Amino acid sequence: MSDDQRGLEPTYAERTDDVDTKVEILRRALRAGNHELALGVADSIKDTVTNERMLHADPGMIHLPDSGWLPTKELPAAWRRWADGWSLYRCVRLTEPIGQARRTEPVDLVVGMPAEGVASPGRELRVARLDGDHPLEIRSQVYGEIRRGPSWLAHLVFEADVQAHDETVFLIFCGNPAAELPDYPSGLSIGGEGVGLRIETPHYVAKLSEQMGQLESLTPKWHLGGLRLSTHGNGHGKPPHASVWCRPMLRDNARLQAGVALVQRNAYLLAPYPEQGGAAGLEALRERLLHPLSATANTTPTEAWGDGASAGPQPLARIGEWSVDWPKKRAIWEALRDVPEDQFSSVNVSLVDMGYIYDVRTRGEDVHVVMTMPHRGRPKYDFLAKPLRTRLEQLPGIGSVVVDLTWEPAWTPNRLTDVGRQKMGLVDG
């Protein structure tokens, strides 16, 4: 690089996150033939626009706004003890609209929560079904967490059973600072090496390409004819890459005469189709997909549940999530705020305020921390994990500290706390 080219690179004081300024630097670098600087600025522009898209992503229709939460102290006494540790709840009523009983139907709701009382939707959201006179927790999953001013928005997914033309009431809980990421039993199993994984569920087997890690084949277990959808090849280019899904038309190295035309319809039913009643069953499935369960906020007063309410067989809280666990958890989280993100040279911000800490589990004197980093191009995570571990080991009553790194879910700027957003110069929209 010549001295003239080096002169195009801005000084530290001139560096900016402003896209317009970066575009001007990019133009100057290209005119001067400084392709190294141009590539670096182009990547920076891409990162900035990607973060902007994350911060301003459209969450879709909000099914349950953040204004409908009630204090759990208003629940019947038995239910209040059952939900110990959680401070907020709300009811949602699922209604079956077309006269078809639903069993384990997936429900995906966009739920709003007050950021003042909720630190992490992924850790804190729980769902319970009213089973007679007591609540029963059901498995749920949270994804797509977004901060919008004083509110959280997140997708909450769970399975619901509702009889034909009937309705079922569910309780949703949040507001537990001691909550940990739920670890529900799963029928999912993963095997293989590298990116060529074999993913199996009770109903399907999926195979990923050993070359690119993209989906290569999908086999339904229940299909007696051995149906297997395949992309027929390892693919090329960066995923996601368009694939043609079809059943194998030719087997055993078949040879074709010149001029032969092959016609295939790439539309396949990935559901059982019995000889008797197959068409009617398919039509019923289509109607269920077109008319999912409808969700409405339930405003039934808690007095209507009566004094006959009883606690569920299994409490909502696991080890480390009870209200009595919060003082210890608070001490751990406050200690984590002492650990800076040392990869910044001019911003003093903690790992907690950057949103790197996904989970903190306590089991007696043992602590397990799950953390992430902004992207995989950063240095080894031990650069941050070692001071984190050292700081927690200084706390009284702490024995071993294990720190694990995860890339799932990927970090986004929506994970920044209010302090983190302020220090990074972000303004809520």
Buried (B, 14 or more C-beta within 10 A) or exposed (E): EEEEBEEBBBEEEEBEEEEEBBEEBBEBBBEBEBEEBBEBBBEBBEEBEEBEEBBEBEBEEBBBBBEBBBEBEEBBEBBBEBBBBBBBBBBBBBEBBEEBEBEEBEBBBBBBBBBEBBBBBBBBBBBBBBEEBBBBBBEBBBEBBBBBEEBBBBBBBBBBBBEEEEBBBBBBBBBBBBBBBBEEEEEEEEEEEEEBBBBBEEEBBBBBBBBBBBBBBBBBEEBEEEBBBBBBEEBEEEBEEEBEBBBEEEEEEEEEEEEEEEEEEEEBEEEEEEEEEEEEBBEEEEEBEEEBBEBEBBEEEBEEBEEEBBBBEEBBBBEBBBBEBBEBBEBBBEBBBBBBBEEEEEEEBBBBBBBBBBBBBBEEEEBBBBBBBBEEEEEEBEEBBEBBBEBBEEBEEBEEBEBEBBEEBEBBBBBBBBBBBBBBEBEEE
